[in-house]
């Protein structure tokens, strides 16, 4: 995969590239590389990942040769650092664009999952490095179920899963997929300081207008109808209690359709 990857990414303005046949976590490697001074738009990618993680520390294993697992190091400009919560939307829209070019209809399960036919096909983990109150680095980790062997075991799933090979009925070269995702990310990054990114993120939400339940840690789930996003990417819900509109901030939140 490494030679094909280098060829596919040659046209992109990468700050650096580290490829691993197998790694514990691409995000961990990217965070360590960032502290060593990795340039903006540096990429860590692996053929297999053994101790990857999602939000709330959940496992995200990547069997060798089946899924796409990578982490991108971003050094935010001043205008980007003012809105750190938008980096999740940046990643989500990049995935959405790459999948739409293949004739698919992806939706964003707020805040960090991508769905095809209401099944999870990709996940995002954004982590940051701060220097005092200043945002120094953002690491955007993505995992995409590319081939049939990439689906997690059923007993590990919090949400039904699928993969691109199943949905398309043919395989997708992973090096082409990462090229398309990063190209889209570079495009959307230029629009982070405008309202265009939030508008597109909002338009691609899953469960818009539907009744859902939102879990926040050990608290009782919050039930309501999805109205859309606030300007910072928070979720707006119309609750059943007195038709009150509430805004749900980023956190360890699970979003599922109400039963």
N, C-alpha and C positions, 0 to 999 in steps of 0.2 A: 504493500500500500504506500510506502514512503516515497518511492520514485514517482508514482502516479500523482500523489498528493503535491509534491514539489512542482510538478509540471502544471497541475490544475490551478495552483495558487500563485503562479509566477506573475500574473498580471495585477495582483493585489498589493497594496502598500504595506505589507507586513513589516513590523519593527523587528521581528525575529520569529523563529520557528523551532520548537522542540517536539520531536516525535518519539513516542515510546511504543514498543510492541505490546508491553503490558505495564500498567502503573496502578498504584493504589488509588489516587484521586487526581484528576487533572486540575481541579481547583486548588488543592493543596500545593501542587507543583507551581502553579501560576502565582499563588500568593507568595511563595518563597522566592520565586524568580523576580517578582515585583520589588521585594525588599532588597534584592541585589542590584536593582537599577534597570530592570527590563524596560525597553522603550514602549511608547504607545503602540497599540495594535499588534502586540506580540502574542503568538498563538502557541498553546500547548494542546497536543492532540494525541490520542492513544488508540491503538487497535483493540485493546481490551482494558477494562478497568475493574479492579477487584474490590476496592473499598470506597467507591463513589458514594455520594450522599445527596439527598434532596433537602427540602425544607424540614425543619424540626429534627434534623439528624437522621431522617429515614434513609435506608440503604438504597443505592442505585447501582447495582452490579451491571457490568457490560461484558457479556460473553465475547471472547476474541472473534473478530471478523464478522460480527453480526449487527452491531449498533454503531452509532456515531457519538463519540464522547470527546468534547473539547472545551477549552476555557480560553477566553480572550482577555488580555490585559489592556485596560483603557486608562489613560492619564487624562482626567477631565479638564477641559478648559474652564475658565471662570464661569462662563454662561451655563455650562453643563453642571458644574458643581453646585449651583444654586438649586437644582432640582434632582437630587440623587434618586428619588423614588421613580423617576421616569426611565431609569436604565432597564427595569424589568419590562416595561412596555416596548422599549427599543429592541430588546432581544425577542420578545413575542412577535412583533411585527416583522422582524427579519425572517423568522421561521414561517410565518403566515405567507409572506411574499414568495419564499422559496417553494412552498408546497402548492401555492396557487399556480405557479408557472408549469406545474405538472398536472394541471386539470383537476386538482383537489379543492375541497371547500373546507378549510380548517377554521376552527373557532378557538378563541382564547378563554379558557376556564380561569377566571380571575383568581389569584394574580399571576400564576406562573406555569400553567399547563396548556398544552395545545391538544385539541381534540379533533378527531375525524369520525364523523358519524357517532358522536357522543362517546367516543372511546379515546383514551389518552395515547397519543403517539409521541409526545415529546415533553420534556420538562426543563425548567430553567432554575438556576441557583445563582443569585447575584450576591457577592460578598465585597466588602469595602475595607480599605486601609485609611485610617485617619491620622493626621498629624495635628494634635490638639483639636481645634474646631474646624480644621481645613480638610476637605476630602482630597486625599492624595491619589488613590488608586481605586478603580472598580474592576473586579474580576467577574466576567460574565461566563458562567458555565452552562453548557447545553448538552442534553442527552436526547438522541433521537432513535426510536426503534426503527431501524432500517430494514432488516431482513427478518424472516419468520422466527429465527432462533433468538431474537432479541427481547421478546416479551418476557417480563418477570413471571415467576411462578404464581399461579392463581392465589395461593394462600398468602402471598406478600402484597397483594393489590388492595389499595384503598378505593380504586376506581377502575372500571373495565379498561383493558389495554388493547391496542392493535399495533400494526407495523405497516410501513410503506409498501413492502412487497405484497402483503395481503390486500391492501386497499387498491393498489395499482395493477395487481396481477402480473407484475414483473419486477425484477430487482432494479435498484437505483444505485449506480456507482457512488460510494460514499464521498470520494474526493470531489465529484461534481456537486454533490449536495452541500458540502461545507463551503465550496466556492460561492455558490448561489446565496447561502445564508450570510456570509461575510460581505458579499457585494451589496446585499439589501441593507445590512446593518450600517455600512458606510454611507449609504444613501439617506437612511432615516436619521442617522446621527446629525447630519447637517440641519435637520428640522426640529431638533430637540427644544430649541428655545422659542419655537413658534407653536401655535395651537394646533398645527396640522398633525403632529404625532399623537396627541391626546384624542383628537377627532377620529383618526384612523383606528386607534386602539379601542375606542368606544364602539365604533361601527362593527368591529370584529368580535365583540363579546359573545360568549355562549350564554344561553339562558336569559337573554334580554327580554324583559316583559313577563318573565315566568316567576312563579313562586319558588323560592329556594330557602335553604337553611344554611347559615354560616356558623361554623364552630370557631370559637376563640379560646384555645386552651381547654381548661376544665370547666369553663362557664357553660351555662345552658345555651343551646343553639339559638341564634337570632333568626327568626322567620320573617320573610318579607318578599316583595317583588323587586326584581332588578330594574332600576331606572337607568343606570349607566355609570359613568365615571365623573369624579370631581376633577378639577384642574391639576391636582397633584397625583392623579392616578388612583385615588381612593374609590371604594365602591359605594354607590348611593343606593339605599334600599328604602322602599316604602313599606313600613311595618304594618302589621294588622292592628296594632294598638293605636287607636285614635288616628289612623292614617298619618302617622308621624314619619317624616323623612330623616333617616339617620345615615351617617357617613362612617364606613368601616375602614380603618386605617390598615396599613400593611402590618402583618404579623403572622403568627402560625395559624393560618386560617384554612379551612377546608370548605369548599363550595360544592354542594350537591343539590340536584333537584329534590324538592319535597316529595315525600311518598304519599 
